[in-house]
Amino acid sequence: MKARISSTLNTPVEDAWSAIKQSKTLIFVTKGFLGFKEFKHFPEEWVEGNTEHTKLMFFGVIPGWQHRLHFSRISNKHRELLTNEGGGLIPHWQHRMKVTPISATHCIYLDEIDVKAGAFTLPVWLYANIFYRYRQRRWKKLIKNEYSTES
C-alpha cells in the first residue's frame, strides 16, 4: 500500500534538498515519535548505496526492532532520495522524498511510502500516514528555525 503526503515549505528548494540529505534532519523530524538508538554512527550526509542499521526506539523510549535503511538513490538532478527499508514486522518499507520548487522562496516537499507487511500491511500503512504527517509538521518547524525565507 502506498501513502503520499506533501507540504509547502517556506524555503528555497536547494535549502530543503540540502536538509534532506543530512542525517541530523532525520533525527530532528522524527524526534518524539521515533528514535534511532545508533544514530551517532550515521554519516553527516547520506550516501547513495550505503546501508545503515539501527535499533528503533518508539516515542524515544520503547525499544523496537533492528531496522535497515538502504539509500538506493540520491539524485541531485531530480532532488529525490529513495530508501529501501525493513526490519521486525515490516519486510518492505520504501520511502521516497522529493522537493520541487514552486517559487524562488518556496517548494513542495513530498513523502511517498510503499509498505508491504503481510497481514500487518493495513495497520503499518495507517501508522505511516500518521508518522509522516507528524514528520512534515516537524519539517515546517525545522524550516522556520533554520531556513525560513520569512523575516
C-alpha positions as CSV (number, residue, x, y, z in Angstrom):
1,M,0.0,0.0,0.0
2,K,1.2,3.5,-0.8
3,A,0.8,6.8,1.0
4,R,1.7,10.2,-0.4
5,I,1.9,13.2,1.9
6,S,3.1,16.6,0.8
7,S,3.6,20.1,2.2
8,T,4.6,23.5,1.1
9,L,7.9,24.7,2.7
10,N,8.9,28.3,3.2
11,T,12.4,27.9,1.9
12,P,14.2,27.7,-1.4
13,V,14.3,24.2,-2.9
14,E,18.1,23.9,-2.6
15,D,17.9,24.5,1.2
16,A,15.3,21.8,1.6
17,W,17.2,19.4,-0.7
18,S,20.4,20.0,1.4
19,A,18.5,19.3,4.6
20,I,17.0,16.0,3.2
21,K,20.5,14.6,2.7
22,Q,21.6,15.3,6.3
23,S,21.2,12.6,8.9
24,K,20.6,15.3,11.6
25,T,17.4,16.2,9.7
26,L,16.1,12.7,10.1
27,I,16.8,12.8,13.8
28,F,15.0,16.1,14.2
29,V,11.9,15.4,12.1
30,T,11.3,12.0,13.8
31,K,12.1,13.2,17.4
32,G,9.3,12.4,19.9
33,F,7.7,9.8,17.6
34,L,10.6,7.6,16.6
35,G,14.2,7.5,17.6
36,F,17.3,5.6,16.4
37,K,19.5,4.0,19.1
38,E,22.7,4.1,17.0
39,F,22.1,7.5,15.3
40,K,25.6,8.7,16.4
41,H,27.1,6.3,13.9
42,F,25.1,7.8,11.0
43,P,27.1,9.7,8.5
44,E,26.7,13.5,8.4
45,E,25.3,13.2,4.9
46,W,23.6,10.1,3.4
47,V,25.5,8.3,0.7
48,E,23.9,6.5,-2.2
49,G,24.4,2.8,-2.0
50,N,25.1,2.8,1.8
51,T,23.1,0.8,4.2
52,E,22.7,1.9,7.8
53,H,21.5,-0.4,10.6
54,T,19.9,0.9,13.8
55,K,17.5,-0.2,16.5
56,L,14.2,1.7,16.5
57,M,13.0,3.4,19.7
58,F,9.3,4.2,19.6
59,F,8.5,7.6,21.2
60,G,12.2,7.7,22.1
61,V,11.8,5.2,24.9
62,I,10.1,1.9,23.8
63,P,12.6,-0.4,22.2
64,G,11.7,-1.6,18.7
65,W,13.4,-3.9,16.3
66,Q,16.6,-3.7,14.3
67,H,16.0,-1.6,11.2
68,R,17.8,-1.4,7.9
69,L,17.9,1.8,5.8
70,H,19.4,1.3,2.3
71,F,20.0,4.5,0.4
72,S,19.2,3.3,-3.1
73,R,19.0,6.6,-4.9
74,I,20.1,10.1,-4.1
75,S,19.6,12.3,-7.2
76,N,20.8,15.9,-7.0
77,K,19.4,16.4,-10.5
78,H,15.9,15.4,-9.5
79,R,16.2,16.4,-5.8
80,E,15.0,12.9,-4.8
81,L,16.1,10.5,-2.2
82,L,14.9,6.9,-2.1
83,T,15.4,4.4,0.7
84,N,14.5,0.7,0.9
85,E,14.0,-0.2,4.5
86,G,12.9,-3.1,6.6
87,G,13.0,-4.9,9.9
88,G,10.8,-6.5,12.5
89,L,7.3,-6.8,11.3
90,I,8.0,-4.8,8.2
91,P,9.9,-6.5,5.4
92,H,9.3,-3.8,2.8
93,W,9.2,-0.1,3.5
94,Q,10.2,2.1,0.6
95,H,10.4,5.8,1.2
96,R,10.8,8.5,-1.5
97,M,11.5,12.1,-0.5
98,K,11.4,14.7,-3.2
99,V,11.4,18.5,-3.3
100,T,10.1,20.6,-6.2
101,P,10.4,24.4,-6.5
102,I,7.2,26.4,-6.7
103,S,8.9,29.8,-6.5
104,A,12.3,31.2,-5.6
105,T,11.4,31.0,-1.9
106,H,9.0,28.1,-1.6
107,C,9.0,24.4,-2.5
108,I,6.8,21.3,-2.2
109,Y,8.2,18.5,0.0
110,L,6.8,15.0,-0.8
111,D,7.0,11.8,1.3
112,E,5.9,8.8,-0.7
113,I,5.8,5.5,1.2
114,D,5.2,2.0,-0.1
115,V,4.6,-0.6,2.6
116,K,4.3,-4.4,2.4
117,A,4.0,-6.1,5.7
118,G,1.8,-9.2,5.1
119,A,-1.2,-9.3,7.5
120,F,0.2,-6.1,9.2
121,T,0.2,-4.0,6.0
122,L,-3.0,-2.0,6.8
123,P,-2.0,-1.1,10.4
124,V,1.5,-0.3,9.2
125,W,0.1,1.9,6.4
126,L,-2.1,3.7,8.9
127,Y,0.9,4.2,11.2
128,A,2.9,5.6,8.2
129,N,0.2,8.1,7.4
130,I,0.2,9.4,11.0
131,F,4.0,9.3,11.3
132,Y,4.7,11.2,8.0
133,R,2.1,13.9,8.8
134,Y,4.0,14.3,12.1
135,R,7.3,14.4,10.3
136,Q,6.0,17.1,7.9
137,R,4.9,19.3,10.9
138,R,8.5,18.8,12.3
139,W,9.9,19.7,8.8
140,K,8.0,23.0,8.9
141,K,9.4,23.7,12.4
142,L,12.9,22.9,11.2
143,I,12.5,25.2,8.2
144,K,11.0,28.0,10.3
145,N,14.0,27.7,12.7
146,E,16.8,27.2,10.2
147,Y,15.9,28.1,6.6
148,S,12.8,30.2,6.5
149,T,12.6,33.0,3.9
150,E,10.2,34.9,6.1
151,S,11.6,37.6,8.4
